[in-house]
């Protein structure tokens, strides 16, 4: 089963991707992880990607897809995989589809975790991170025992810059411009399935499983 996870930043698609990977015994693959792996291990693909990243440039779609295809060709992907964070744009989706078609393969499901922007701004704005150990909390859903203090190490909890409302709104604007068109792309391909991401994490997961196994 080959799955693409879609959804705005903060919609919870990464959490769902990990849960799906665990349930079906298939890899959870994020482009960030495979970039870091290839660069850390000095692979030819990693070094090629690093030349762009060192200049502050985006890694070209064609190279990103080559790195991704190299990963999904591994033995542990034989029964499928969950893609998290790729594709991000229509050109990336088209290149991926073309390369998969060459090996008579395709994406089985594109799962869209749908959450309204206002919910995401509130959800991410409530996050707090420990400066010392990196543990995360939420002022509504996962409060620390003592306000502003990490349960794990006693460090100070802060609102990260990435989670500030103005930053989140900017990221959402980029998402709607570049990534949301993928919803139409995969709908036309007949593989799009949408779930209500405002529900409890387990409820969202159960909804996705029903879709995949229905």
C-alpha positions in Angstrom: 0.0 0.0 0.0 1.5 3.3 -1.1 0.1 6.3 0.6 0.7 10.1 0.3 -0.3 12.2 3.3 -1.7 15.6 2.5 -2.6 18.5 4.9 -1.6 21.9 6.0 1.4 22.4 8.5 0.1 21.5 11.9 -2.8 19.4 10.6 -1.4 16.3 12.2 -0.5 14.4 9.0 2.9 13.4 10.4 1.4 11.8 13.5 -1.1 9.9 11.3 1.7 8.8 8.9 3.7 7.3 11.8 0.6 5.5 13.2 -0.2 4.1 9.7 3.4 2.9 9.2 3.2 1.1 12.5 -0.1 -0.5 11.8 0.8 -1.8 8.3 4.5 -2.5 9.0 5.7 -0.1 6.2 8.2 2.7 6.3 7.2 6.3 7.2 9.2 8.4 4.8 9.7 12.1 5.0 11.9 14.0 2.6 13.7 15.7 5.5 14.7 12.4 6.9 16.0 11.0 3.7 17.9 14.2 2.8 19.6 14.0 6.3 20.4 10.3 5.9 22.0 10.8 2.4 24.0 13.8 3.5 25.2 12.2 6.7 26.3 9.1 4.9 27.9 11.0 2.1 26.0 9.3 -0.7 26.3 10.7 -4.3 22.7 11.9 -4.1 23.2 13.4 -0.7 26.3 15.4 -1.8 24.4 16.6 -4.9 21.5 17.8 -2.7 24.0 19.4 -0.3 25.4 21.7 -3.0 22.0 23.3 -3.4 21.2 23.4 0.3 24.6 25.0 1.1 23.7 27.8 -1.2 20.3 28.3 0.4 18.6 27.0 -2.7 15.7 24.5 -3.0 16.7 21.0 -4.1 15.3 20.6 -7.6 12.2 18.5 -8.0 14.0 16.0 -10.3 16.8 15.4 -7.7 14.3 15.2 -4.8 12.4 12.5 -6.7 15.6 10.6 -7.5 16.4 10.6 -3.8 12.9 9.5 -2.9 12.9 6.7 -5.6 16.2 5.5 -4.2 14.6 5.2 -0.8 11.4 3.4 -1.9 13.5 0.9 -3.9 14.8 -0.5 -0.6 13.7 -3.9 0.5 11.7 -2.5 3.5 9.4 -0.7 1.0 8.4 -3.8 -0.9 4.9 -3.9 0.7 4.4 -0.1 0.5 5.3 3.1 2.3 3.8 6.3 3.7 5.1 9.6 2.1 5.0 12.5 4.5 5.9 16.0 3.1 6.3 14.9 -0.5 5.1 15.7 -3.0 4.6 19.4 -2.1 3.8 20.8 -5.6 2.1 19.6 -8.8 5.4 19.4 -10.7 6.8 17.1 -7.9 3.6 14.9 -8.1 3.9 14.7 -11.9 7.5 13.7 -11.8 6.8 11.1 -9.1 3.9 9.7 -11.1 5.9 9.5 -14.3 8.8 7.7 -12.6 6.4 5.2 -10.8 4.7 4.6 -14.1 8.0 3.5 -15.6 8.1 0.6 -13.2 4.3 -0.1 -13.5 3.6 1.4 -10.1 1.4 4.1 -8.7 0.2 5.8 -5.5 -2.8 3.9 -4.0 -4.2 6.6 -1.7 -3.7 10.3 -1.1 -5.1 11.0 2.4 -6.0 14.6 3.1 -6.1 15.5 6.8 -8.4 18.5 6.6 -8.2 21.2 9.4 -9.4 24.8 9.0 -6.7 27.5 9.2 -8.1 29.0 12.4 -7.9 25.6 14.2 -4.3 25.2 13.1 -3.3 28.7 14.3 -4.8 28.0 17.6 -3.4 24.5 17.8 0.2 25.5 17.0 0.0 28.7 19.0 -0.6 26.7 22.1 2.5 24.5 21.7 5.3 24.9 24.2 8.8 23.4 23.9 11.4 22.8 26.5 14.6 24.7 25.9 16.7 22.0 27.7 15.4 18.6 26.5 13.1 19.4 23.6 10.0 17.9 25.2 6.7 19.5 23.8 3.5 20.4 25.5 0.2 22.2 24.7 -1.5 24.8 26.9 -4.9 23.1 26.2 -4.3 19.5 25.3 -1.1 18.4 27.0 -0.4 20.8 29.9 2.8 20.4 32.1 2.2 19.8 35.8 3.6 23.3 36.6 2.9 26.2 34.2 6.0 27.0 32.0 8.1 24.2 33.6 9.0 20.9 31.8 7.8 17.8 33.6 10.8 15.8 32.3 13.8 18.0 33.2 12.5 21.2 34.9 13.6 23.3 32.0 11.8 26.5 30.8 9.0 26.0 28.3 8.7 28.6 25.4 6.6 29.3 22.4 8.9 28.6 19.4 9.2 31.2 16.6 7.8 28.6 14.1 4.6 28.3 16.2 3.9 32.0 16.6 0.6 33.0 14.9 2.2 35.3 12.3 4.6 32.6 11.3 1.9 29.9 11.1 -0.3 32.2 8.9 2.7 32.8 6.6 3.3 29.0 6.3 -0.4 28.4 5.6 -0.4 31.0 2.8 2.5 29.2 1.2 0.7 25.9 1.6 -2.5 27.1 0.0 -0.6 28.5 -2.9 1.7 25.6 -3.6 0.5 22.5 -2.0 -3.3 22.6 -1.8 -3.6 22.2 -5.6 -2.4 18.6 -5.0 -5.8 17.9 -3.5 -7.3 18.6 -6.9 -4.5 16.7 -8.7 -5.1 13.5 -6.6 -8.9 13.9 -6.8 -8.7 13.8 -10.6 -6.4 10.7 -10.3 -9.2 9.0 -8.3 -7.1 8.3 -5.2 -7.9 11.2 -2.9 -9.6 10.5 0.5 -10.4 13.3 3.0 -10.8 13.0 6.7 -11.8 15.5 9.4 -8.6 16.4 11.1 -10.2 18.4 13.9 -11.2 15.2 15.7 -9.2 13.4 18.4 -6.0 11.8 17.0 -7.3 8.2 17.5 -10.7 9.0 15.8 -8.8 10.5 12.8 -6.7 7.4 12.6 -9.7 5.1 12.8 -11.4 7.0 10.0 -8.3 6.7 7.8 -8.0 2.9 8.5 -11.7 2.4 7.5 -10.9 4.2 4.2 -7.8 2.2 3.5 -9.4 -1.2 4.5 -12.9 -0.4 3.1 
